[in-house]
Amino acid sequence: MTDQPSGSPLMPGTPGGQPVTIRVGQAGAPAGAGSDAGVQSFYDQVGGRATFEKLVRAFYAGVSADPVLYPMYPEADLEGAIQRLTGFLEQYWGGPGTYSEERGHPRLRMRHLPFAVNPDARDRWLAHMRVAVDSLDLSPLHEATLWDYLERAAHAMVNTFD
């Protein structure tokens, strides 16, 4: 007889026949556990689509008044840009995979190559995104996690120093 918790498989050859949990996905949810495993993605923890849509709409409110960034966006399709960024962020943080289903692999650097993203554009992008992130009233951990990603992504998009 073992002290194995009910439903936990034992891995032969492990010290003492320790239970092994196989993990999948970004959130590390146990395989086959379904949605009631008690493990939520970052996407779910921060409020799902409503949070990411609020973030992106606040961001684009700033971009629409920015003389450097706004010309990079197709004026007739600003709503399309809002939906694309919302979908990308949703998918990245563990939400629905709609972005890749509709647009394929994100390929962020490739998609931004047609635009001159210099340090000034990056800093302006970050300034508008900072205001947007602050509007969410996230917990300090969630805010820091999100901001760390956004900052790294913005730096990675720089493709010119002109």
C-alpha positions as CSV (number, residue, x, y, z in Angstrom):
1,M,0.0,0.0,0.0
2,T,1.2,3.5,-0.7
3,D,0.5,7.0,0.6
4,Q,-0.4,8.0,-2.9
5,P,-3.1,10.7,-3.1
6,S,-6.2,9.5,-4.9
7,G,-5.9,10.0,-8.6
8,S,-2.1,10.8,-8.6
9,P,-0.2,8.4,-10.8
10,L,3.0,6.8,-9.4
11,M,6.1,7.0,-11.6
12,P,8.0,3.8,-11.5
13,G,11.7,4.2,-10.7
14,T,11.2,7.5,-8.8
15,P,12.5,7.7,-5.3
16,G,9.9,6.2,-3.0
17,G,7.4,5.9,-5.9
18,Q,6.7,9.6,-5.7
19,P,3.5,10.8,-7.4
20,V,4.1,12.6,-10.7
21,T,2.0,15.3,-12.1
22,I,2.3,15.9,-15.9
23,R,1.9,19.5,-16.7
24,V,0.9,21.2,-20.0
25,G,0.3,24.7,-21.1
26,Q,1.6,28.1,-20.0
27,A,-0.3,28.1,-16.8
28,G,1.1,24.7,-15.9
29,A,-2.3,23.1,-15.5
30,P,-2.2,19.3,-14.9
31,A,-2.8,17.3,-18.0
32,G,-6.4,16.2,-18.4
33,A,-7.5,18.3,-15.4
34,G,-9.9,20.6,-17.4
35,S,-11.1,24.0,-16.2
36,D,-11.8,22.9,-12.7
37,A,-8.2,22.2,-11.8
38,G,-8.0,25.4,-9.8
39,V,-5.2,26.8,-11.9
40,Q,-6.0,30.0,-13.8
41,S,-4.1,31.6,-16.6
42,F,-2.9,35.1,-16.2
43,Y,-5.6,36.0,-18.7
44,D,-8.3,34.7,-16.3
45,Q,-6.6,36.1,-13.2
46,V,-6.7,39.6,-14.5
47,G,-10.3,39.5,-15.8
48,G,-10.2,38.0,-19.3
49,R,-11.1,39.8,-22.5
50,A,-12.7,42.8,-20.7
51,T,-9.3,43.7,-19.1
52,F,-7.3,43.3,-22.3
53,E,-9.8,45.3,-24.3
54,K,-9.8,48.1,-21.7
55,L,-6.0,48.1,-21.9
56,V,-5.8,48.3,-25.6
57,R,-8.6,50.9,-26.0
58,A,-6.8,53.1,-23.4
59,F,-3.6,52.6,-25.3
60,Y,-5.0,53.6,-28.6
61,A,-6.7,56.6,-27.1
62,G,-3.2,57.9,-26.5
63,V,-1.8,56.7,-29.8
64,S,-4.6,58.5,-31.7
65,A,-3.2,61.8,-30.5
66,D,0.5,61.0,-30.9
67,P,2.1,62.7,-34.0
68,V,4.8,60.1,-34.3
69,L,2.8,56.9,-33.7
70,Y,-0.6,57.6,-35.2
71,P,0.7,57.9,-38.8
72,M,2.0,54.3,-38.5
73,Y,-1.6,53.0,-38.1
74,P,-4.1,52.8,-40.9
75,E,-6.6,55.5,-40.0
76,A,-9.5,53.7,-41.6
77,D,-8.7,50.6,-39.7
78,L,-7.9,51.7,-36.1
79,E,-10.6,49.4,-34.8
80,G,-8.9,46.5,-36.7
81,A,-5.6,47.4,-34.9
82,I,-7.5,47.4,-31.6
83,Q,-8.9,44.0,-32.2
84,R,-5.6,42.5,-33.5
85,L,-3.6,43.8,-30.4
86,T,-6.4,42.7,-28.1
87,G,-6.5,39.2,-29.7
88,F,-2.7,38.9,-29.6
89,L,-2.5,39.8,-25.9
90,E,-5.4,37.5,-25.0
91,Q,-3.7,34.6,-26.7
92,Y,-0.2,35.4,-25.2
93,W,-1.6,35.5,-21.7
94,G,-3.6,32.2,-21.9
95,G,-6.9,33.3,-23.4
96,P,-8.5,32.1,-26.7
97,G,-6.2,31.3,-29.6
98,T,-8.3,33.3,-32.0
99,Y,-5.4,35.5,-33.0
100,S,-3.4,32.6,-34.5
101,E,-6.5,31.0,-36.0
102,E,-7.2,34.2,-37.9
103,R,-3.7,35.5,-38.6
104,G,-1.3,32.7,-38.2
105,H,1.9,32.9,-36.1
106,P,2.3,36.3,-34.5
107,R,5.7,37.0,-36.1
108,L,5.8,40.4,-34.3
109,R,9.2,41.5,-35.6
110,M,8.2,40.7,-39.2
111,R,4.9,42.4,-38.9
112,H,6.5,45.6,-37.6
113,L,9.4,45.7,-40.2
114,P,7.5,48.0,-42.6
115,F,7.4,50.7,-39.9
116,A,10.4,52.7,-38.7
117,V,10.3,51.8,-35.1
118,N,13.1,53.8,-33.5
119,P,13.8,54.5,-29.8
120,D,11.6,57.6,-29.9
121,A,8.7,55.5,-31.3
122,R,9.4,52.8,-28.7
123,D,9.4,55.3,-25.9
124,R,6.2,56.9,-27.0
125,W,4.5,53.5,-27.4
126,L,5.7,52.6,-23.8
127,A,4.4,55.9,-22.5
128,H,0.9,55.3,-23.9
129,M,1.0,51.7,-22.7
130,R,2.0,52.8,-19.2
131,V,-1.0,55.0,-18.9
132,A,-3.2,52.2,-20.2
133,V,-1.7,49.6,-17.8
134,D,-2.2,52.1,-14.9
135,S,-5.8,52.4,-15.8
136,L,-6.4,48.7,-15.1
137,D,-5.8,48.9,-11.3
138,L,-4.1,45.4,-11.3
139,S,-2.5,43.8,-8.3
140,P,1.2,44.8,-8.0
141,L,2.3,41.3,-9.1
142,H,0.0,41.3,-12.2
143,E,1.0,44.8,-13.1
144,A,4.7,44.0,-12.8
145,T,4.3,40.8,-14.9
146,L,2.4,42.6,-17.6
147,W,4.6,45.6,-17.7
148,D,7.8,43.4,-17.9
149,Y,6.5,41.7,-21.0
150,L,5.3,44.9,-22.6
151,E,8.6,46.6,-22.0
152,R,10.6,43.7,-23.4
153,A,8.3,43.5,-26.4
154,A,8.7,47.2,-27.2
155,H,12.5,47.0,-27.0
156,A,12.4,44.0,-29.4
157,M,10.4,45.9,-32.0
158,V,13.1,48.6,-32.5
159,N,14.3,48.2,-36.1
160,T,16.2,51.4,-36.8
161,F,18.1,54.1,-35.0
162,D,17.4,56.8,-37.5
